[in-house]
Structures are given as structure tokens and as C-alpha cells.
Amino acid sequence: MYWPGLTPFGALALNEAGPIWAETYGQHVFSISPPGMETAALPSEEYLLTRLASLVVDLLDALDVERSTFVGHSWGASVGCHLAARSPERLSALVLLDAGYQDMADDGKDLPVRIDEARAATAEYTFPDWDAFLEAAREGRRRLSPALDERLRAGMREEHGRIALVSAAEAAGAAIHGVISEPPTAQLETIGQLALPVLLLVSSERGDTDDGQAAVERFQRVVPLAKVVRIADSGHDLLADQPEETIRCVGEFVREHG
């Protein structure tokens, strides 16, 4: 079960990875559509990580799945930390893609302010046509491909003659507030006491900084049985920047432990 990052481009996050995990590694792959990103938004107070983790348990119940590997990227990894700490009996393994080992800095802002900032950012992120959007979205990417373009386009829509975001600004602001209010690293000591197999993939962009290295060392100390892998030449979006290595690492780990 996969939960994407807090990005409008998560709708097709597994358009490359999903088929390979299914066909090569024998997995039955589910991808969550986060509330407010591609589906209806929740009330803003429902974006605390503990409440989102309970939604995953509800979804497993609805699908009649007793246990599943949970793979989360960024926001999804933060949800996964709370899910593992609260409901470890529902997981066969936990995979964290470049998150869960660090917290977002608390800027002291309240929920309404974060929602207002997200609305302003969303209103500014529009383009006159698809070509202009793709040119901007590709900037700084380590790898370009038709599959990546497909992912990027899935987060946008044509609206009033411009290309605009699909996701709800209120959901984005509330989700950021939820991650800051309930930091994922607060759950690491609990996770470290479990027999749950854990894989952390760390991007070189974040993991090679002084703060990133310190955070990884703390993660390894607190969750000593976890496997930690650095993905070279990668930004935060591992499946976009280094899909082959990321897919292989996750696939092999899940096939062994899932």
C-alpha cells in the first residue's frame, strides 16, 4: 500500500513502479489517493497524522486485508511512522522514502495561516498552456521521460483558459500543519522496539547535508534493525530521479519481508 508525498503530482506516482512491483516482485499494489489531493478534502482538523493513519487501517478493513507493507513517500512516510507505532499488527513491513527520519521545522504558525499561505501559493501556480507548465515543472529534474511528464500532467487541469493545480489548497495547508503538529520522529523509539522490518531510502540531496547525516545517524541509533540505503544523485522525489534503483531496493525488500 503506497501513500504519495504532499504534491499535486502524486496521482500517477506509481505509473512506473507499480507494474514492476506487481509483475517482477509478485506484489498486489494499492495506491492511496490522498484526501484533497485528487479526491474530496477532509475537514482541515482531520489532517493530523494520527487521524490519517487511522484512515489507512479503515481502508485495510474495507479491502479485507489483514496485513500489508506500507510504502510512504515524504508526507506518506510521515503517515507511515504513526501508522506503524499505532497499528503495527496491520503491517508486514514499513518503507520510508526520504522522510520519517526528519521533521519539518515548526514556524509557530497556526492552521488558518498555513491554509491562507497554501491558497496564495496555489493561486500563483498557474500557466498559460501545457508547454509552459511542463517547461517549469521539468526544471531541476535529474531525469526526464514521457512517464514523468505523464505524472506531472496528472496534477494539473485546464481552468478558465489556464493550467492550474488539481489539488485543494486547504488540504495542502492542513496537511503541512498536521506533519508539524505531530512530528514523525516522535514515533521512532516505539518503532525501534518492534519486530517490524523497516527500510529507509535517503536521497543524496537531503542525506548528504550535515542536518541530514545527523538525522540518519539518529534514525539508525533509535531504529537499529532498520535497513538504510542512500540513493546516489537523487532529489527528494526518488521515484522520479532514480526510478530503477528505488524500485529495485523497495521490490527486493518487500519480496523478502512483505
ZAFIRO-262954 format. One line per field, with one value per atom (N, C-alpha, C): x, y, z; residue number from 1; atom name. Coordinates in steps of 0.1 Angstrom, whole numbers, plus 5000, padded with zeros to 4 digits. Layout:
u <- X_...
v <- Y_...
w <- Z_...
nr <- NUM_...
atom <- CA_...
This chain:
u <- 5008_5000_5009_5006_5015_5007_5014_5009_5019_5015_5025_5028_5037_5041_5030_5032_5023_5026_5021_5024_5012_5010_4998_5001_5014_5018_5018_5011_5011_5002_4993_4982_4988_4999_5005_5019_5021_5034_5039_5030_5034_5033_5032_5030_5041_5053_5065_5067_5066_5070_5059_5046_5036_5036_5036_5036_5049_5060_5072_5071_5066_5064_5055_5045_5035_5040_5046_5049_5063_5073_5086_5087_5081_5083_5070_5060_5049_5040_5039_5031_5018_5008_4995_4995_4996_4999_4986_4985_4974_4980_4975_4980_4968_4971_4961_4960_4948_4945_4943_4953_4952_4940_4933_4921_4925_4919_4921_4932_4939_4949_4943_4936_4929_4914_4911_4897_4892_4880_4874_4882_4883_4891_4884_4891_4886_4885_4877_4878_4892_4896_4910_4916_4908_4913_4916_4911_4913_4926_4935_4948_4959_4956_4967_4971_4984_4989_4983_4979_4973_4959_4952_4939_4941_4951_4953_4957_4965_4969_4957_4948_4936_4927_4929_4922_4928_4941_4947_4942_4941_4935_4921_4913_4899_4899_4909_4910_4914_4923_4927_4915_4907_4895_4885_4883_4874_4878_4891_4897_4898_4895_4896_4911_4920_4935_4939_4944_4948_4961_4971_4984_4989_4997_5002_5015_5024_5036_5030_5035_5032_5044_5043_5053_5049_5056_5052_5063_5060_5070_5067_5077_5076_5064_5053_5041_5037_5037_5032_5041_5054_5063_5060_5056_5053_5040_5030_5019_5023_5032_5036_5042_5050_5056_5045_5035_5024_5016_5014_5007_5014_5027_5035_5035_5036_5036_5022_5011_4998_4992_4995_4988_4999_5009_5020_5014_5004_4998_4992_4990_4984_4995_5007_5018_5027_5032_5042_5056_5056_5069_5065_5075_5074_5085_5082_5092_5090_5101_5100_5109_5103_5110_5114_5126_5132_5124_5119_5112_5110_5105_5102_5114_5126_5138_5141_5134_5135_5121_5120_5108_5108_5096_5095_5097_5104_5106_5093_5091_5079_5081_5073_5075_5065_5058_5049_5036_5033_5021_5009_4997_4985_4979_4969_4963_4957_4949_4944_4954_4966_4976_4983_4985_4991_4981_4968_4959_4959_4959_4960_4972_4983_4996_4995_4989_4987_4978_4967_4958_4966_4974_4982_4991_4998_5008_5001_4989_4981_4977_4972_4967_4978_4991_5002_5007_5004_5010_5000_5000_4992_5000_4996_5004_4995_5000_4991_4988_4997_4994_5002_5000_5007_5022_5026_5041_5048_5042_5048_5048_5038_5038_5049_5050_5060_5074_5076_5090_5093_5084_5087_5088_5079_5079_5092_5097_5109_5122_5121_5134_5139_5152_5159_5157_5150_5148_5160_5164_5176_5173_5161_5158_5145_5144_5132_5128_5115_5109_5095_5089_5074_5066_5071_5064_5064_5075_5075_5065_5065_5056_5042_5039_5025_5022_5031_5029_5026_5034_5033_5020_5016_5003_4991_4992_4981_4977_4986_4983_4978_4975_4970_4958_4951_4939_4937_4930_4927_4915_4917_4906_4907_4896_4894_4906_4910_4920_4934_4936_4950_4951_4964_4967_4968_4960_4960_4961_4964_4965_4952_4952_4940_4937_4948_4946_4940_4934_4928_4938_4939_4949_4947_4934_4931_4937_4936_4941_4956_4963_4978_4982_4975_4979_4976_4965_4962_4971_4975_4985_4998_5003_5016_5014_5003_5001_5001_4995_4994_5008_5017_5030_5038_5037_5044_5038_5025_5019_5022_5023_5026_5038_5050_5062_5064_5069_5070_5081_5092_5103_5100_5089_5084_5080_5077_5073_5084_5097_5107_5111_5111_5115_5105_5093_5083_5085_5088_5090_5103_5113_5125_5124_5113_5111_5102_5098_5090_5099_5093_5100_5097_5091_5087_5099_5100_5110_5108_5119_5118_5129_5126_5135_5134_5145_5146_5155_5149_5157_5160_5172_5176_5181_5176_5181_5195_5203_5216_5214_5204_5201_5199_5191_5189_5198_5202_5210_5224_5229_5243_5246_5236_5238_5241_5247_5250_5238_5227_5215_5210_5210_5205_5214_5227_5235_5233_5231_5228_5214_5205_5191_5192_5199_5201_5208_5218_5225_5216_5208_5198_5188_5183_5174_5180_5192_5198_5201_5203_5205_5192_5181_5168_5161_5163_5156_5168_5174_5187_5186_5174_5172_5168_5166_5162_5173_5169_5179_5178_5190_5191_5199_5194_5201_5201_5213_5214_5213_5204_5202_5211_5221_5230_5223_5228_5224_5209_5203_5188_5183_5172_5165_5154_5145_5135_5126_5123_5114_5122_5124_5133_5127_5114_5108_5109_5111_5113_5127_5136_5150_5158_5155_5163_5153_5144_5134_5139_5149_5153_5159_5168_5174_5163_5154_5144_5135_5130_5121_5127_5140_5147_5148_5153_5155_5142_5131_5119_5113_5114_5109_5116_5129_5136_5133_5132_5129_5115_5106_5092_5090_5097_5096_5102_5112_5118_5109_5103_5097_5082_5077_5062_5053
v <- 4988_5000_5012_5022_5033_5046_5055_5068_5078_5087_5096_5108_5116_5128_5139_5150_5161_5169_5165_5171_5169_5179_5177_5166_5161_5152_5138_5135_5121_5111_5116_5108_5096_5098_5087_5084_5085_5083_5069_5059_5045_5041_5050_5046_5038_5040_5031_5020_5024_5014_5003_5007_4998_4985_4986_4974_4965_4971_4963_4956_4963_4957_4945_4947_4936_4925_4927_4917_4910_4918_4913_4908_4915_4911_4905_4902_4895_4901_4915_4922_4926_4927_4933_4947_4957_4971_4979_4986_4996_5010_5020_5033_5042_5048_5057_5070_5075_5088_5097_5105_5113_5123_5124_5133_5148_5153_5167_5169_5159_5160_5156_5145_5141_5138_5137_5134_5145_5143_5153_5155_5168_5171_5168_5165_5163_5177_5178_5190_5192_5205_5208_5202_5200_5194_5179_5173_5158_5154_5164_5161_5158_5157_5152_5138_5135_5123_5111_5112_5101_5098_5108_5106_5100_5104_5099_5084_5081_5067_5058_5063_5056_5053_5062_5060_5049_5047_5035_5022_5022_5010_5007_5018_5017_5011_5016_5011_4997_4993_4978_4970_4975_4967_4966_4978_4978_4969_4967_4958_4944_4942_4928_4924_4933_4930_4930_4918_4918_4925_4923_4929_4933_4945_4949_4956_4956_4965_4979_4989_5003_5010_5016_5024_5038_5047_5061_5070_5080_5090_5103_5109_5123_5123_5130_5131_5117_5108_5094_5087_5090_5083_5088_5101_5106_5099_5097_5090_5076_5070_5056_5054_5064_5063_5062_5070_5070_5057_5053_5040_5028_5028_5017_5017_5029_5030_5027_5030_5028_5014_5009_4997_4987_4984_4975_4962_4957_4944_4943_4955_4956_4957_4957_4959_4947_4943_4933_4939_4952_4959_4974_4983_4997_5002_5009_5015_5030_5037_5052_5058_5065_5071_5086_5088_5101_5109_5103_5110_5101_5107_5099_5099_5103_5104_5119_5128_5142_5148_5159_5166_5180_5185_5198_5208_5219_5229_5236_5238_5244_5259_5266_5280_5288_5281_5287_5292_5289_5294_5285_5291_5283_5278_5269_5263_5273_5283_5292_5299_5303_5310_5300_5288_5278_5276_5275_5274_5286_5298_5310_5310_5306_5306_5296_5284_5274_5280_5287_5292_5302_5311_5320_5314_5303_5296_5289_5283_5276_5286_5298_5308_5312_5313_5317_5306_5294_5283_5280_5289_5287_5290_5285_5286_5289_5296_5299_5286_5276_5264_5253_5241_5229_5229_5235_5236_5244_5255_5264_5257_5250_5242_5232_5223_5213_5218_5229_5236_5239_5245_5249_5237_5227_5215_5206_5207_5198_5205_5218_5225_5218_5216_5210_5195_5189_5174_5167_5156_5149_5139_5136_5127_5131_5131_5135_5122_5120_5109_5111_5104_5105_5101_5091_5087_5098_5106_5117_5128_5131_5141_5137_5124_5119_5122_5119_5121_5136_5145_5159_5164_5160_5165_5160_5149_5144_5153_5162_5170_5184_5186_5199_5197_5208_5208_5221_5221_5233_5240_5253_5260_5275_5279_5293_5298_5289_5292_5291_5286_5284_5270_5266_5253_5256_5249_5251_5238_5239_5227_5220_5207_5199_5199_5199_5197_5209_5206_5217_5223_5237_5244_5242_5241_5239_5226_5216_5203_5203_5210_5211_5219_5230_5237_5229_5222_5214_5202_5196_5185_5190_5201_5206_5209_5214_5217_5203_5193_5180_5174_5175_5170_5177_5190_5198_5196_5194_5192_5179_5169_5155_5150_5154_5150_5135_5130_5116_5110_5118_5112_5109_5115_5112_5098_5091_5077_5067_5072_5063_5053_5058_5050_5038_5041_5030_5020_5025_5017_5008_5014_5007_4996_4995_4984_4973_4975_4965_4955_4944_4934_4937_4948_4952_4955_4949_4952_4966_4974_4988_4991_4997_5002_5017_5024_5038_5041_5047_5052_5067_5071_5085_5091_5103_5109_5115_5116_5123_5138_5144_5158_5161_5153_5156_5149_5137_5129_5133_5140_5144_5157_5164_5176_5173_5182_5180_5176_5183_5180_5166_5163_5150_5139_5140_5130_5127_5138_5137_5130_5133_5127_5112_5109_5095_5087_5093_5086_5084_5094_5092_5082_5081_5071_5057_5055_5042_5038_5048_5045_5041_5048_5046_5034_5032_5020_5011_5004_4997_4986_4980_4969_4973_4986_4992_4991_4989_4989_5003_5010_5023_5023_5029_5029_5043_5048_5061_5059_5067_5067_5078_5075_5085_5094_5106_5115_5116_5119_5119_5131_5137_5146_5139_5147_5142_5132_5134_5125_5114_5103_5092_5085_5083_5075_5083_5096_5104_5105_5107_5109_5096_5086_5073_5062_5061_5051_5036_5033_5019_5014_5022_5019_5018_5028_5029_5017_5015_5003_4990_4988_4976_4974_4985_4984_4981_4988_4985_4971_4968_4955_4943_4943_4933_4932_4943_4944_4938_4943_4938_4923_4919_4904_4896_4901_4893_4894_4906_4908_4910_4912_4916_4904
w <- 5000_5000_5000_4991_4989_4991_4999_5001_4995_4986_4979_4988_4983_4990_4989_4996_4995_4983_4972_4959_4950_4941_4932_4921_4921_4910_4915_4926_4932_4925_4917_4911_4904_4897_4889_4894_4907_4913_4910_4908_4906_4891_4882_4868_4863_4869_4865_4875_4888_4899_4901_4900_4903_4895_4882_4873_4876_4879_4882_4895_4905_4918_4917_4909_4907_4899_4887_4878_4881_4886_4888_4903_4912_4926_4932_4924_4929_4939_4939_4949_4943_4952_4949_4954_4945_4948_4948_4960_4961_4963_4956_4958_4964_4975_4981_4974_4972_4967_4979_4982_4995_4994_5005_5005_5003_4993_4989_4979_4976_4965_4952_4951_4939_4942_4955_4959_4968_4973_4982_4994_4998_5010_5023_5033_5047_5054_5064_5073_5077_5078_5080_5092_5103_5115_5114_5103_5102_5095_5093_5087_5096_5109_5118_5114_5116_5111_5118_5131_5138_5131_5127_5121_5107_5100_5086_5087_5098_5100_5102_5110_5112_5100_5090_5077_5070_5071_5064_5070_5083_5090_5085_5084_5079_5065_5056_5043_5042_5050_5051_5055_5064_5068_5056_5049_5038_5027_5025_5015_5019_5032_5038_5037_5040_5040_5055_5060_5074_5076_5068_5069_5056_5055_5043_5046_5036_5036_5033_5040_5038_5033_5021_5015_5014_5020_5020_5015_5007_5003_5009_5015_5021_5031_5028_5036_5040_5030_5032_5042_5042_5051_5065_5067_5080_5085_5076_5080_5084_5077_5079_5093_5098_5111_5122_5121_5130_5129_5117_5114_5121_5119_5125_5140_5146_5160_5166_5159_5165_5161_5150_5145_5139_5146_5140_5135_5142_5138_5124_5118_5105_5094_5098_5088_5088_5076_5075_5073_5068_5067_5065_5068_5066_5057_5047_5038_5038_5041_5041_5030_5021_5010_5013_5018_5020_5030_5040_5051_5063_5073_5085_5095_5090_5098_5102_5096_5099_5101_5108_5110_5103_5099_5094_5105_5102_5113_5116_5129_5134_5134_5125_5123_5132_5141_5150_5144_5132_5125_5129_5129_5133_5120_5121_5110_5100_5104_5094_5086_5092_5085_5074_5078_5069_5057_5059_5048_5039_5045_5037_5028_5034_5026_5015_5017_5007_4996_4999_4989_4980_4987_4979_4969_4974_4966_4954_4957_4947_4936_4940_4931_4921_4926_4918_4908_4911_4904_4892_4882_4870_4858_4846_4834_4822_4812_4800_4792_4792_4784_4789_4784_4789_4786_4775_4773_4783_4787_4797_4810_4814_4826_4826_4816_4815_4816_4809_4809_4824_4831_4845_4854_4852_4861_4859_4847_4844_4849_4852_4857_4869_4869_4880_4882_4873_4874_4869_4876_4873_4861_4858_4848_4841_4828_4821_4813_4812_4805_4802_4792_4790_4802_4810_4822_4832_4834_4843_4838_4825_4820_4823_4822_4825_4839_4848_4862_4865_4859_4861_4857_4845_4839_4848_4854_4862_4874_4878_4889_4885_4872_4867_4859_4857_4849_4841_4830_4823_4830_4834_4841_4837_4831_4827_4818_4809_4799_4804_4816_4821_4827_4829_4835_4850_4858_4873_4880_4893_4901_4904_4904_4907_4922_4931_4945_4952_4963_4971_4980_4979_4987_5002_5006_5021_5026_5017_5022_5023_5014_5015_5027_5030_5042_5055_5055_5067_5068_5057_5058_5063_5059_5064_5079_5083_5098_5105_5099_5106_5108_5098_5099_5110_5111_5121_5135_5136_5149_5155_5146_5151_5144_5148_5141_5140_5128_5127_5135_5138_5145_5160_5165_5178_5180_5169_5169_5167_5165_5161_5172_5185_5196_5197_5195_5195_5184_5172_5160_5163_5169_5172_5181_5189_5198_5192_5179_5173_5165_5161_5153_5138_5135_5122_5113_5101_5091_5086_5086_5082_5072_5061_5051_5049_5050_5048_5036_5026_5014_5016_5015_5017_5005_5001_4989_4992_4982_4984_4986_4981_4982_4997_5004_5018_5028_5024_5033_5034_5024_5024_5031_5035_5043_5057_5064_5078_5087_5085_5092_5088_5075_5070_5076_5076_5081_5096_5103_5118_5120_5111_5113_5109_5099_5096_5107_5112_5123_5135_5138_5149_5146_5134_5130_5131_5127_5128_5143_5151_5165_5172_5169_5175_5169_5156_5149_5144_5153_5150_5140_5139_5130_5116_5114_5101_5091_5078_5067_5061_5060_5055_5042_5031_5018_5013_5009_5003_4988_4982_4967_4961_4954_4948_4938_4937_4927_4926_4937_4938_4946_4941_4949_4957_4963_4972_4966_4953_4946_4940_4948_4944_4932_4932_4920_4907_4908_4896_4892_4902_4899_4897_4904_4903_4904_4894_4895_4895_4887_4887_4900_4906_4919_4930_4930_4940_4939_4927_4925_4929_4926_4929_4944_4951_4965_4973_4969_4976_4972_4959_4955_4962_4962_4969_4984_4990_5005_5007_4999_5002_4999_4988_4985_4996_5003_5014_5027_5029_5042_5041_5030_5029_5030
nr <- 1_1_1_2_2_2_3_3_3_4_4_4_5_5_5_6_6_6_7_7_7_8_8_8_9_9_9_10_10_10_11_11_11_12_12_12_13_13_13_14_14_14_15_15_15_16_16_16_17_17_17_18_18_18_19_19_19_20_20_20_21_21_21_22_22_22_23_23_23_24_24_24_25_25_25_26_26_26_27_27_27_28_28_28_29_29_29_30_30_30_31_31_31_32_32_32_33_33_33_34_34_34_35_35_35_36_36_36_37_37_37_38_38_38_39_39_39_40_40_40_41_41_41_42_42_42_43_43_43_44_44_44_45_45_45_46_46_46_47_47_47_48_48_48_49_49_49_50_50_50_51_51_51_52_52_52_53_53_53_54_54_54_55_55_55_56_56_56_57_57_57_58_58_58_59_59_59_60_60_60_61_61_61_62_62_62_63_63_63_64_64_64_65_65_65_66_66_66_67_67_67_68_68_68_69_69_69_70_70_70_71_71_71_72_72_72_73_73_73_74_74_74_75_75_75_76_76_76_77_77_77_78_78_78_79_79_79_80_80_80_81_81_81_82_82_82_83_83_83_84_84_84_85_85_85_86_86_86_87_87_87_88_88_88_89_89_89_90_90_90_91_91_91_92_92_92_93_93_93_94_94_94_95_95_95_96_96_96_97_97_97_98_98_98_99_99_99_100_100_100_101_101_101_102_102_102_103_103_103_104_104_104_105_105_105_106_106_106_107_107_107_108_108_108_109_109_109_110_110_110_111_111_111_112_112_112_113_113_113_114_114_114_115_115_115_116_116_116_117_117_117_118_118_118_119_119_119_120_120_120_121_121_121_122_122_122_123_123_123_124_124_124_125_125_125_126_126_126_127_127_127_128_128_128_129_129_129_130_130_130_131_131_131_132_132_132_133_133_133_134_134_134_135_135_135_136_136_136_137_137_137_138_138_138_139_139_139_140_140_140_141_141_141_142_142_142_143_143_143_144_144_144_145_145_145_146_146_146_147_147_147_148_148_148_149_149_149_150_150_150_151_151_151_152_152_152_153_153_153_154_154_154_155_155_155_156_156_156_157_157_157_158_158_158_159_159_159_160_160_160_161_161_161_162_162_162_163_163_163_164_164_164_165_165_165_166_166_166_167_167_167_168_168_168_169_169_169_170_170_170_171_171_171_172_172_172_173_173_173_174_174_174_175_175_175_176_176_176_177_177_177_178_178_178_179_179_179_180_180_180_181_181_181_182_182_182_183_183_183_184_184_184_185_185_185_186_186_186_187_187_187_188_188_188_189_189_189_190_190_190_191_191_191_192_192_192_193_193_193_194_194_194_195_195_195_196_196_196_197_197_197_198_198_198_199_199_199_200_200_200_201_201_201_202_202_202_203_203_203_204_204_204_205_205_205_206_206_206_207_207_207_208_208_208_209_209_209_210_210_210_211_211_211_212_212_212_213_213_213_214_214_214_215_215_215_216_216_216_217_217_217_218_218_218_219_219_219_220_220_220_221_221_221_222_222_222_223_223_223_224_224_224_225_225_225_226_226_226_227_227_227_228_228_228_229_229_229_230_230_230_231_231_231_232_232_232_233_233_233_234_234_234_235_235_235_236_236_236_237_237_237_238_238_238_239_239_239_240_240_240_241_241_241_242_242_242_243_243_243_244_244_244_245_245_245_246_246_246_247_247_247_248_248_248_249_249_249_250_250_250_251_251_251_252_252_252_253_253_253_254_254_254_255_255_255_256_256_256_257_257_257_258_258_258
atom <- N_CA_C_N_CA_C_N_CA_C_N_CA_C_N_CA_C_N_CA_C_N_CA_C_N_CA_C_N_CA_C_N_CA_C_N_CA_C_N_CA_C_N_CA_C_N_CA_C_N_CA_C_N_CA_C_N_CA_C_N_CA_C_N_CA_C_N_CA_C_N_CA_C_N_CA_C_N_CA_C_N_CA_C_N_CA_C_N_CA_C_N_CA_C_N_CA_C_N_CA_C_N_CA_C_N_CA_C_N_CA_C_N_CA_C_N_CA_C_N_CA_C_N_CA_C_N_CA_C_N_CA_C_N_CA_C_N_CA_C_N_CA_C_N_CA_C_N_CA_C_N_CA_C_N_CA_C_N_CA_C_N_CA_C_N_CA_C_N_CA_C_N_CA_C_N_CA_C_N_CA_C_N_CA_C_N_CA_C_N_CA_C_N_CA_C_N_CA_C_N_CA_C_N_CA_C_N_CA_C_N_CA_C_N_CA_C_N_CA_C_N_CA_C_N_CA_C_N_CA_C_N_CA_C_N_CA_C_N_CA_C_N_CA_C_N_CA_C_N_CA_C_N_CA_C_N_CA_C_N_CA_C_N_CA_C_N_CA_C_N_CA_C_N_CA_C_N_CA_C_N_CA_C_N_CA_C_N_CA_C_N_CA_C_N_CA_C_N_CA_C_N_CA_C_N_CA_C_N_CA_C_N_CA_C_N_CA_C_N_CA_C_N_CA_C_N_CA_C_N_CA_C_N_CA_C_N_CA_C_N_CA_C_N_CA_C_N_CA_C_N_CA_C_N_CA_C_N_CA_C_N_CA_C_N_CA_C_N_CA_C_N_CA_C_N_CA_C_N_CA_C_N_CA_C_N_CA_C_N_CA_C_N_CA_C_N_CA_C_N_CA_C_N_CA_C_N_CA_C_N_CA_C_N_CA_C_N_CA_C_N_CA_C_N_CA_C_N_CA_C_N_CA_C_N_CA_C_N_CA_C_N_CA_C_N_CA_C_N_CA_C_N_CA_C_N_CA_C_N_CA_C_N_CA_C_N_CA_C_N_CA_C_N_CA_C_N_CA_C_N_CA_C_N_CA_C_N_CA_C_N_CA_C_N_CA_C_N_CA_C_N_CA_C_N_CA_C_N_CA_C_N_CA_C_N_CA_C_N_CA_C_N_CA_C_N_CA_C_N_CA_C_N_CA_C_N_CA_C_N_CA_C_N_CA_C_N_CA_C_N_CA_C_N_CA_C_N_CA_C_N_CA_C_N_CA_C_N_CA_C_N_CA_C_N_CA_C_N_CA_C_N_CA_C_N_CA_C_N_CA_C_N_CA_C_N_CA_C_N_CA_C_N_CA_C_N_CA_C_N_CA_C_N_CA_C_N_CA_C_N_CA_C_N_CA_C_N_CA_C_N_CA_C_N_CA_C_N_CA_C_N_CA_C_N_CA_C_N_CA_C_N_CA_C_N_CA_C_N_CA_C_N_CA_C_N_CA_C_N_CA_C_N_CA_C_N_CA_C_N_CA_C_N_CA_C_N_CA_C_N_CA_C_N_CA_C_N_CA_C_N_CA_C_N_CA_C_N_CA_C_N_CA_C_N_CA_C_N_CA_C_N_CA_C_N_CA_C_N_CA_C_N_CA_C_N_CA_C_N_CA_C_N_CA_C_N_CA_C_N_CA_C_N_CA_C_N_CA_C_N_CA_C_N_CA_C_N_CA_C_N_CA_C_N_CA_C_N_CA_C_N_CA_C_N_CA_C_N_CA_C_N_CA_C_N_CA_C_N_CA_C_N_CA_C_N_CA_C_N_CA_C_N_CA_C_N_CA_C_N_CA_C_N_CA_C_N_CA_C_N_CA_C_N_CA_C_N_CA_C_N_CA_C_N_CA_C_N_CA_C_N_CA_C_N_CA_C_N_CA_C_N_CA_C_N_CA_C_N_CA_C_N_CA_C_N_CA_C_N_CA_C_N_CA_C_N_CA_C_N_CA_C_N_CA_C_N_CA_C_N_CA_C
